[in-house]
């Protein structure tokens, strides 16, 4: 028609070759990976006013043009929000809104459209009119995609990334149950690891949004379906050791942000930890070079706190230096935002002539890394700032209950939990005041508190002790409020609290209501069914244990809700007068188990103060190839930690 096509115009803004219609047919399954890179396709330079007008006139017509337009729109999410970028984005969306999405687009094109447009569903960078147009096109692409008879995992992950998100009218972008079913089906058919890690991460975050809603809100998507989808996706991450290595080798701020986001998702999706030895591998984490004072892009304080809780649940509080993360969180909480922005991460600033490989090698040097860390901390500590705003209004308030959970699982007292705790006290930054006392008082006064934050705090206070009055006050607050905001994690935590403090002799009023009994019943049934299955495995294993096992019994739970732990009595040797050793094993890592056994171990101690309780990781139990391996696992745990051999060096 004498005017340039959108494809021809936009091709000048990228060094990448644009795919043609034939390319699309040949590489349909890989189209999304070709067009999802951060530099593809429209980053190198900006459009002028005349060029913007040409694009607005042209608009996307063919399928491939829709894929390219959508990726171009999505690329703006990673660009600075300047006035020029805002005009370009509005122009692109307006051009797209004037055209109709072609019928019967391929699944690969629709996946590209959904992923690109999803980057702006928050509506932060678009006018109301443009936002409405973008949402309409996104809904149209989703509807087409859901009608496809078969979808690969690459086609499903953009849908999963939309889970829990709503348009400006409050309508969900994707149907939760249908999307979860497609995700599980596609994951089962996928025989190889997922190449695009960020796609999996965004899918996990979509599952987290579904799970952290109330039970009523997710009535169309059962929580068990969320867990199945998470476990199916986790298999595509590869073995746990490989994932741990990836975390240890996260050097730049974007890689660190992805690492923290994944760990935060892991806290909300405990089913993931039992797949491919992920939890077991996290438990062996060596010291991690965490981000310094400034937060990585896209990472919030609650994200870091949830990541810390996930690492601690795996048993790596000390190994992964989680106390250092807590120390940094306390420093940020006691300084204004302006001071945070001035802090620099020196290891991320390489010399102009230094290659990326050389920069990483230099950063890995132990002495240099420690020196950099000390320099940054010294700068942060020496920077005198005005008093921080009252913690009641602190936007970090949702992070403190998660930190309380992490500390409770670590076995550390709050006053000694952070790194350099004594130094903090010398600077009048008492860790107990900042992490526990002030956030607790703020939570009691906050009318907009979430029931999940309250449940996390109640669980942490029950483990740590010393705040029974405040804990009971929070329990009464929960019991008097509406139950619609309870999510599965809240019910799971409250169930453990019930087992620890509620009894027939001293009943706790909150747990006596019909609504609470109904809410806890779902978690009870899930764990009870799992434990009954494990009981049968244990009985078969103990038959092969040998003559040294003198007794084996399944102990009843405190309130007859769960199967409870099991106890083995063995002899230290084959001699008749050999000492008998009683060891209780409690499974760790069951579905709907968001914490380690810190609270259950404390409750069992009340039953028998001298009883030794050993956690039995479900991932280790399931990794055993046969009964013989399981017997060896139990014997190792009964023997206890071996004495460390002296280092010849």
LINLIN-V516291 format. One record per pair of residues at least 12 apart in sequence whose C-alpha atoms are under 10 Angstrom apart, sorted by the first residue. I is the first residue (numbers start at 0). GAP is how many residues later the second one is. Records with the same first field share a line. If there is no record, write none. Layout:
# LINLIN-V516291
I=GAP + GAP
This chain:
# LINLIN-V516291
2=51 + 54 + 55
3=50 + 51 + 53 + 54
4=49 + 50 + 52 + 53 + 54 + 55 + 56 + 60
5=48 + 49 + 50 + 51 + 52 + 53 + 54 + 55 + 56 + 59 + 60 + 62 + 63 + 89
6=12 + 13 + 48 + 51 + 52 + 53 + 54 + 55 + 57 + 58 + 59 + 61 + 62
7=47 + 50 + 57
8=42 + 43 + 45 + 46 + 49
9=31 + 32 + 37 + 41 + 45 + 55 + 58 + 59 + 62
10=30 + 31 + 57
11=29 + 30 + 32 + 33
12=27 + 28 + 29 + 30 + 31 + 32 + 33 + 34
13=25 + 26 + 27 + 28 + 29 + 30 + 31
14=24 + 25 + 26 + 27 + 28 + 29
15=18 + 19 + 23 + 24 + 25 + 26
16=23 + 24
17=16 + 17 + 22 + 23 + 46 + 47 + 50
18=12 + 15 + 16 + 45 + 46 + 49
19=43 + 44 + 45
20=41 + 42 + 43 + 44
22=41
23=39 + 40 + 82 + 84 + 85
24=81 + 83
26=81
27=78 + 79 + 80 + 81
28=77 + 78 + 79 + 80 + 122 + 123 + 124 + 125 + 126
29=78 + 124 + 125
30=33 + 36 + 76 + 77 + 78 + 80 + 81 + 123
31=35 + 39 + 75 + 76 + 77 + 78 + 79 + 80 + 81 + 83 + 122 + 123 + 126 + 164
32=75 + 79 + 121 + 162 + 163 + 166
33=78
34=32 + 33 + 35 + 36 + 37 + 74 + 77 + 81
35=35 + 36 + 38 + 39 + 76 + 79 + 80 + 160 + 163
36=34 + 38 + 159
37=33 + 36 + 37 + 38 + 39 + 40
38=33 + 36 + 39
39=28 + 31 + 32 + 35
40=27 + 28 + 30 + 31 + 34
41=26 + 27 + 29 + 30 + 31 + 32 + 33 + 34
42=29 + 32 + 33 + 35 + 36
45=38 + 39 + 42
46=37 + 38 + 40 + 41
47=36 + 40
48=35 + 38 + 39 + 42
50=37
51=35 + 36 + 37 + 38 + 39 + 40 + 43
52=35 + 38 + 39 + 42
53=37 + 41
54=33 + 36 + 37 + 39 + 40 + 41
55=32 + 34 + 35 + 36 + 37 + 38 + 39 + 40 + 41 + 42
56=34 + 37 + 38 + 41
57=37 + 38 + 40 + 41
58=32 + 33 + 34 + 35 + 36 + 37 + 38 + 39 + 40 + 41
59=32 + 35 + 36 + 37 + 38 + 39 + 40 + 41 + 42
60=35 + 38 + 39 + 40 + 41
61=38 + 39 + 40 + 43
62=38 + 39 + 40 + 41 + 42 + 43 + 45 + 46 + 47 + 50
63=41 + 42 + 44 + 45 + 46 + 48 + 49
64=31 + 44 + 48
65=30 + 33 + 34 + 35 + 36 + 39 + 43 + 44 + 46 + 47 + 50
66=41 + 42 + 43 + 44 + 45 + 46 + 47 + 48 + 49
67=41 + 44 + 45 + 48
68=23 + 24 + 26 + 27 + 43 + 44 + 47 + 48
69=22 + 23 + 26 + 39 + 40 + 41 + 42 + 43 + 44 + 45 + 46 + 47 + 48 + 49 + 64 + 68
70=41 + 42 + 43 + 44 + 45 + 46 + 48
71=17 + 20 + 21 + 41 + 44 + 45
72=15 + 16 + 17 + 18 + 19 + 20 + 23 + 40 + 42 + 43 + 44 + 45 + 46 + 47 + 61
73=15 + 38 + 39 + 40 + 41 + 42 + 43 + 44 + 45 + 46
74=14 + 41 + 42 + 44 + 45
75=12 + 13 + 40 + 43 + 44 + 49
76=12 + 39 + 41 + 42 + 43 + 47 + 48
77=41
80=43 + 44
81=43
84=40
85=39 + 40 + 41
86=39
88=36 + 37 + 41
89=35 + 36 + 37 + 39 + 40 + 41
90=39
91=38
92=24 + 33 + 36 + 37 + 38 + 40 + 41 + 44
93=35 + 36 + 37 + 39 + 40
95=34 + 37 + 38 + 41
96=33 + 35 + 36 + 37 + 38 + 39 + 40
97=35
98=38
99=37 + 40
100=12 + 36 + 37 + 39 + 40 + 43
101=39 + 42
102=37 + 38 + 41
103=40 + 41 + 43 + 44
104=36 + 39 + 40 + 43
105=38 + 39 + 42
106=34 + 37 + 38 + 39 + 40 + 41 + 43 + 44 + 45 + 47 + 48 + 49
107=37 + 43 + 44 + 46 + 47
108=32 + 36 + 46
109=28 + 30 + 31 + 32 + 33 + 34 + 35 + 45 + 48
110=30 + 31 + 34 + 43 + 44 + 45 + 46 + 47 + 48
111=29 + 42 + 43 + 46
112=24 + 25 + 28 + 29 + 45
113=23 + 24 + 25 + 26 + 27 + 28 + 31 + 41 + 43 + 44 + 45 + 47 + 48
114=23 + 40 + 42 + 43 + 44 + 46 + 47 + 84
115=22 + 42
116=17 + 18 + 20 + 21 + 22 + 24
117=16 + 17 + 20 + 40 + 41 + 43 + 44 + 47 + 55
118=43
119=14 + 15
120=13 + 14 + 17 + 41 + 44 + 45 + 46 + 47 + 52
121=43 + 44 + 45 + 46
122=12 + 44 + 45
127=40
130=36 + 37
131=35 + 36 + 37
133=33
134=31 + 32 + 33 + 38
135=31 + 37
137=29 + 35
138=28 + 33 + 34 + 35
139=33
141=16 + 17 + 20 + 31 + 32 + 33
142=30 + 31 + 32
144=14
145=13 + 28 + 29 + 32 + 33 + 36
149=32 + 35 + 36
150=31 + 32 + 34 + 35
151=30 + 31 + 33 + 34 + 35 + 37 + 38
152=29 + 30 + 31 + 32 + 33 + 34 + 35 + 36 + 37 + 41 + 46 + 47 + 80
153=29 + 32 + 33 + 36 + 40 + 41 + 42 + 45 + 46
154=27 + 28 + 31
155=23 + 24 + 26 + 27 + 28 + 29 + 30 + 31 + 43 + 47
156=22 + 25 + 26 + 29 + 30 + 41 + 42 + 43 + 44 + 45 + 46 + 47 + 49 + 76
157=41 + 42 + 44 + 45 + 48
158=14 + 15 + 16 + 17 + 20 + 21 + 23 + 24 + 43 + 44 + 47
159=14 + 15 + 16 + 19 + 20 + 22 + 23 + 39 + 40 + 42 + 43 + 44 + 45 + 46 + 47 + 69
160=13 + 38 + 39 + 40 + 41 + 42 + 43 + 44 + 45 + 46 + 48
161=12 + 13 + 14 + 17 + 40 + 41 + 43 + 44 + 45 + 47
162=12 + 13 + 14 + 16 + 17 + 39 + 40 + 41 + 42 + 43 + 44 + 45 + 46 + 47
163=12 + 41 + 42 + 43 + 44 + 45 + 46 + 47 + 48 + 49 + 54
164=41 + 44 + 45
174=45 + 46
175=30 + 31 + 34 + 42 + 43 + 44 + 45 + 46 + 49 + 50
176=41 + 42 + 43 + 44 + 45 + 48 + 49
177=42 + 43
178=42 + 50
179=27 + 41 + 42 + 45 + 46 + 47 + 48 + 49 + 50
180=40 + 44 + 45 + 47 + 48
181=47
182=20 + 45 + 46 + 47 + 49 + 50
183=41 + 42 + 44 + 45 + 46 + 47 + 48 + 49
184=44 + 47
185=43 + 46 + 47
186=42 + 43 + 44 + 45 + 46 + 47 + 48 + 49
187=41 + 44 + 45 + 47 + 48
189=42 + 43 + 45 + 46
190=44 + 45
191=43 + 44 + 45 + 46
192=40 + 41 + 42 + 43 + 44 + 45 + 46
193=39 + 40 + 41 + 42 + 43 + 44
194=41 + 42
195=41
196=39 + 40 + 61
197=60 + 64
199=30 + 33 + 34 + 36 + 37 + 62
200=32 + 36 + 57 + 58 + 60 + 61 + 62 + 64
201=56 + 59 + 60 + 63
202=26 + 27 + 30 + 62
203=22 + 25 + 26 + 29 + 30 + 57 + 58 + 60 + 61 + 62 + 64 + 65 + 68
204=56 + 57 + 59 + 60 + 61 + 63 + 64
205=20 + 59
206=16 + 18 + 19 + 20 + 22 + 23 + 58 + 61 + 62
207=18 + 19 + 22 + 56 + 57 + 58 + 59 + 60 + 61
208=56 + 59
209=12 + 13 + 16 + 277
210=12 + 13 + 14 + 15 + 16 + 57 + 58 + 276 + 277 + 278
211=56 + 240 + 273 + 274 + 275 + 276 + 277 + 278
212=239 + 271 + 272 + 273 + 274 + 275 + 276
213=237 + 238 + 269 + 270 + 271 + 272 + 273 + 274 + 275 + 276
214=268 + 269 + 270 + 271 + 272 + 273 + 276 + 304
215=267 + 268 + 269 + 270 + 271
216=267 + 268 + 269 + 270
217=269
222=264 + 265 + 299 + 369
223=302 + 367 + 368
225=43 + 45
226=41 + 42 + 43 + 44 + 45 + 364 + 365
227=43 + 44
228=40 + 42 + 43
229=35 + 36 + 39 + 40 + 41 + 42 + 43 + 45
230=38 + 39 + 40 + 41 + 42 + 43 + 44 + 45
231=39 + 40 + 43
232=39 + 42
233=32 + 37 + 38 + 39 + 40 + 41 + 42 + 44
234=37 + 40 + 41 + 43
235=39 + 40
236=35 + 38 + 39 + 41
237=37 + 38 + 39 + 40
238=36 + 37 + 38 + 39 + 42
239=33 + 34 + 35 + 36 + 37 + 38 + 39 + 40 + 41 + 42
240=35 + 36 + 37 + 38 + 39 + 40 + 41 + 43 + 44
241=36 + 39
242=16 + 34 + 35 + 38 + 39
243=15 + 34 + 35 + 37 + 38 + 39 + 40 + 41 + 42
244=36 + 37 + 40 + 41
245=13
246=12 + 13 + 15 + 16 + 35 + 38 + 41 + 42 + 43
247=37 + 38 + 39 + 40 + 41 + 42 + 72
248=39 + 40 + 111 + 115
249=38 + 39 + 40 + 41 + 110
250=38 + 39 + 40 + 96 + 97 + 108 + 109 + 112 + 113
251=39 + 44 + 93 + 95 + 96 + 97 + 108
252=37 + 38 + 39 + 41 + 42 + 43 + 44 + 92 + 95
253=42 + 43 + 44 + 45
254=41 + 42
255=33 + 34 + 35 + 39 + 40 + 41 + 43
256=34 + 38 + 39 + 40 + 41 + 42 + 43 + 46 + 47
257=38 + 39 + 40 + 41
258=31 + 48
259=30 + 31 + 36 + 38 + 39 + 40 + 43 + 44 + 45 + 46 + 47 + 48
260=37 + 38 + 39 + 42 + 43 + 45 + 46
261=41 + 44 + 45 + 48
262=19 + 40 + 41 + 42 + 43 + 44 + 45 + 46 + 47 + 48
263=35 + 38 + 39 + 40 + 41 + 42 + 43 + 44 + 45 + 46 + 47
264=38 + 41 + 42 + 45
265=12 + 13 + 40 + 41 + 43 + 44 + 45 + 328
266=36 + 38 + 39 + 40 + 41 + 42 + 43 + 44 + 45 + 46 + 47 + 135 + 222 + 326 + 327 + 328
267=38 + 39 + 41 + 42 + 220 + 221 + 324 + 325 + 326
268=41 + 220 + 322 + 323 + 324 + 325
269=40 + 43 + 319 + 320 + 321 + 322 + 323 + 324 + 325
270=318 + 319 + 320 + 321 + 322 + 323
271=317 + 319
272=37 + 40 + 41 + 316 + 317 + 345 + 346
273=314 + 315 + 316 + 317 + 343 + 344 + 345 + 346 + 347 + 348 + 349
274=343 + 344 + 347 + 348
275=343 + 344 + 346 + 347
276=341 + 342 + 343 + 345 + 346
277=36 + 341
278=31 + 32 + 34 + 35 + 36 + 37 + 310 + 338 + 339 + 340 + 341
279=34 + 35 + 36 + 337 + 338 + 339 + 340
280=33 + 35
281=28 + 29 + 30 + 31 + 32 + 33 + 34 + 37 + 38
282=28 + 29 + 30 + 31 + 32 + 33 + 34 + 35 + 36 + 37
283=30 + 31 + 32 + 35 + 36
284=26 + 29 + 30 + 31 + 32 + 33 + 34 + 35 + 36
285=30 + 32 + 33 + 34 + 35
286=29 + 30 + 31 + 32 + 33 + 34 + 35
287=31 + 32 + 33 + 34 + 36
288=31 + 32 + 35 + 74 + 75 + 80 + 81 + 84
289=30 + 31 + 32 + 34 + 35 + 38 + 83
290=34 + 37 + 54 + 82
291=32 + 33 + 36 + 37 + 51 + 52 + 53 + 54 + 55 + 80 + 81 + 84 + 85 + 88
292=32 + 34 + 35 + 36 + 37 + 38 + 39 + 46 + 47 + 48 + 49 + 50 + 51 + 52 + 80 + 83 + 84 + 87
293=34 + 35 + 38 + 43 + 45 + 46 + 47 + 48 + 49 + 50 + 51
294=33 + 34 + 37 + 45 + 46
299=95 + 96 + 99
300=28 + 31 + 32 + 94 + 95 + 96 + 97 + 98 + 99 + 101
301=93 + 94 + 95 + 96 + 97 + 98 + 99 + 100 + 101
302=95 + 96 + 99
303=21 + 22 + 25 + 95 + 98 + 99
304=17 + 20 + 21 + 24 + 91 + 93 + 94 + 95 + 96 + 97 + 98 + 99 + 100 + 101
305=93 + 94 + 95 + 96 + 97 + 99 + 100
306=15 + 18 + 95 + 96 + 99
307=12 + 13 + 14 + 15 + 17 + 18 + 94 + 95 + 97 + 98 + 99
308=13 + 93 + 94 + 95 + 96 + 97 + 98 + 99 + 100 + 101 + 285 + 286 + 287
309=92 + 95 + 96 + 99 + 284 + 285 + 286
310=95 + 98 + 99
311=93 + 94 + 95 + 96 + 97 + 98 + 99 + 283 + 284
312=92 + 93 + 95 + 96 + 97 + 275 + 276 + 280 + 281 + 282 + 283 + 284 + 285
313=95 + 96 + 274 + 275 + 281 + 282 + 303
314=94 + 95 + 281
315=94
316=89 + 90 + 92 + 93 + 94 + 95 + 100
317=92
320=97 + 98
321=84 + 85 + 88 + 95 + 96 + 97
322=83 + 84 + 87 + 89 + 93 + 94 + 95 + 96 + 97 + 98
323=93 + 94 + 95 + 96
324=93 + 94
325=77 + 80 + 81 + 91 + 92 + 93 + 105 + 109
326=50 + 90 + 91 + 92 + 93 + 94 + 97 + 104
327=49 + 52 + 90 + 91
328=67 + 70 + 71 + 74 + 89 + 105 + 106
329=88 + 94 + 99 + 100 + 101 + 104 + 105
330=46 + 49 + 50 + 93 + 98 + 103
331=48 + 56 + 64
332=55 + 56 + 57 + 58 + 61 + 62 + 63 + 64 + 96 + 101 + 102
333=51 + 52 + 53 + 54 + 55 + 56 + 57 + 95 + 100
334=45 + 46 + 48 + 49 + 50 + 51 + 52 + 53 + 54
335=49 + 50 + 51 + 52 + 53
336=51
337=47
338=41 + 44 + 45 + 46 + 47
339=40
341=38
342=33 + 34 + 36 + 37 + 40
343=32 + 35 + 36
344=27 + 28 + 30 + 31
345=17 + 23 + 26 + 27 + 29 + 30
346=12 + 13 + 15 + 16 + 17 + 21 + 22 + 25 + 26
347=12 + 15
349=12 + 13
380=42 + 43 + 46
389=48 + 52
390=43 + 47 + 48 + 50 + 51
391=46 + 47 + 48 + 49 + 50 + 51 + 52 + 53 + 54
392=46 + 49 + 53
393=45 + 48
395=43
396=38 + 41 + 42 + 43 + 45 + 46 + 49 + 52 + 56
397=41 + 45 + 51 + 52 + 54 + 55 + 56
398=36 + 40 + 54
399=34 + 35 + 36 + 38 + 39 + 40 + 43 + 53 + 56 + 57
400=34 + 35 + 38 + 39 + 42 + 51 + 52 + 53 + 54 + 55 + 56 + 57 + 58 + 59 + 60
401=50 + 51 + 54 + 55 + 58
402=32 + 33 + 53 + 54 + 57
403=31 + 32 + 52 + 53 + 54 + 55 + 56 + 57 + 59 + 60
404=51 + 52 + 53 + 54 + 55 + 56 + 58 + 59 + 189 + 190 + 191 + 193
405=54 + 189 + 190
406=28 + 53 + 56 + 57
407=51 + 52 + 53 + 54 + 55 + 56 + 57 + 187 + 188 + 190 + 191
408=51 + 54 + 55 + 186 + 187 + 188 + 189 + 190
409=186 + 188
410=52 + 53 + 187
411=52
412=19 + 51
413=16 + 17 + 18 + 19 + 20 + 21 + 22 + 50
414=15 + 16 + 17 + 18 + 19 + 20 + 21
415=14 + 15 + 16
416=14 + 15 + 18
417=13 + 14 + 17
435=21 + 24 + 25 + 31
436=30
438=18
439=14 + 17 + 21 + 27 + 30 + 31 + 34
440=29
442=14 + 31
443=26 + 27 + 29 + 30 + 33
449=28 + 35 + 36
450=23 + 26 + 27 + 30 + 31 + 32 + 33 + 34 + 35 + 36 + 39 + 40
451=26 + 33 + 34 + 35 + 36 + 37 + 38 + 39 + 41
452=37
453=17 + 20 + 21 + 23 + 24 + 36
454=16 + 19 + 20 + 23 + 31 + 34 + 35 + 36 + 37 + 38 + 39 + 42
455=33 + 34 + 37 + 38
456=13 + 14 + 17 + 36
457=12 + 13 + 14 + 15 + 16 + 17 + 32 + 35 + 36 + 39
458=12 + 31 + 33 + 34 + 35 + 36 + 37 + 38 + 39 + 41 + 136 + 140
459=33 + 37 + 138 + 139
460=36
461=34 + 35 + 38 + 39 + 136 + 137 + 140
462=34 + 37 + 135 + 136 + 137 + 138 + 139 + 140
463=134 + 135 + 138
471=36 + 37 + 38
474=19 + 33 + 34 + 35 + 36
475=32 + 33 + 34 + 35
476=33
477=32 + 38
478=30 + 31 + 32 + 33 + 34 + 36 + 37
479=30 + 33
481=33
482=32 + 33 + 36
485=30 + 33
486=32
487=31 + 32 + 34 + 35 + 104 + 105 + 106
488=34 + 103 + 104 + 105 + 106
489=29 + 30 + 104
490=25 + 28 + 29 + 30 + 31 + 32 + 33 + 101
491=27 + 28 + 30 + 31 + 32 + 35 + 99 + 100 + 101 + 102 + 103
492=27 + 30 + 99 + 100 + 101 + 102 + 106
493=17 + 22 + 25 + 26
494=16 + 21 + 22 + 24 + 25 + 26 + 28 + 29 + 66
495=97 + 99 + 101 + 103 + 104 + 107
496=14 + 102 + 103 + 106
497=12 + 13 + 22 + 60 + 61
498=58 + 59 + 60 + 61 + 62 + 63 + 100 + 101 + 104 + 105
499=58 + 59 + 99 + 100 + 101 + 102 + 103 + 104 + 106
500=57 + 102
501=56 + 57
502=55 + 56
503=55
519=41
520=40
522=38 + 39 + 68 + 69 + 70
523=36 + 37 + 38 + 39 + 68
524=36 + 37
525=36 + 64 + 65 + 66
526=34 + 35 + 36 + 63 + 64 + 65 + 66
527=33 + 34 + 35 + 36
528=33 + 34
529=32 + 33 + 60 + 61
530=31 + 32 + 33 + 34 + 56 + 59
531=30 + 31 + 32
533=29 + 53 + 84 + 87
534=19 + 28 + 29 + 30 + 31
536=84 + 90 + 93
537=14 + 16 + 28 + 89 + 92 + 93
538=13 + 14 + 15
539=87
540=85 + 86 + 87 + 88 + 89 + 90 + 93
541=26 + 85 + 88 + 89 + 92
542=84 + 88
543=83 + 84 + 86 + 87
544=25 + 82 + 83 + 85 + 86 + 87 + 89 + 90
545=24 + 85
546=23 + 24 + 27
547=21 + 22 + 23 + 24 + 25 + 26 + 27 + 30 + 32
548=19 + 20 + 21 + 22 + 23 + 31 + 32
549=18 + 19 + 20 + 21 + 30 + 31 + 32
550=16 + 17 + 18 + 19 + 31
551=14 + 15 + 16 + 17 + 18 + 30 + 31 + 32
552=12 + 13 + 14 + 15 + 16 + 31
553=12 + 13 + 14 + 30 + 31
554=12 + 29
556=47
557=42 + 45 + 46 + 49
563=21 + 22 + 23 + 36 + 40
564=19 + 20 + 21 + 22 + 35 + 39 + 48 + 49 + 50 + 51
565=17 + 18 + 19 + 20 + 21 + 47
566=15 + 16 + 17 + 18 + 19 + 44 + 45 + 46 + 47
567=13 + 14 + 15 + 16 + 17 + 66 + 70
568=12 + 13 + 14 + 15 + 69
569=12 + 13 + 65 + 68
571=66 + 67
580=30 + 31 + 57 + 58
581=28 + 29 + 30 + 31 + 56
582=28 + 29 + 30 + 31 + 51 + 54 + 55 + 56
583=17 + 20 + 27 + 28 + 29 + 30 + 31 + 32 + 54
584=27 + 28 + 29 + 30 + 31 + 32 + 49 + 52 + 53
585=14 + 15 + 27 + 28 + 29 + 30 + 31 + 32
586=27 + 28 + 29 + 30 + 31 + 32 + 34
587=26 + 27 + 28 + 29 + 30 + 31 + 32 + 33
588=26 + 27 + 28 + 29 + 30 + 31
589=27 + 28 + 29
590=27
595=19 + 21
596=16 + 17 + 18 + 19
597=17
599=13
600=12 + 13 + 14
611=26
612=25
613=20 + 23 + 24 + 26
614=22
615=17 + 18 + 21
619=13
620=12 + 13
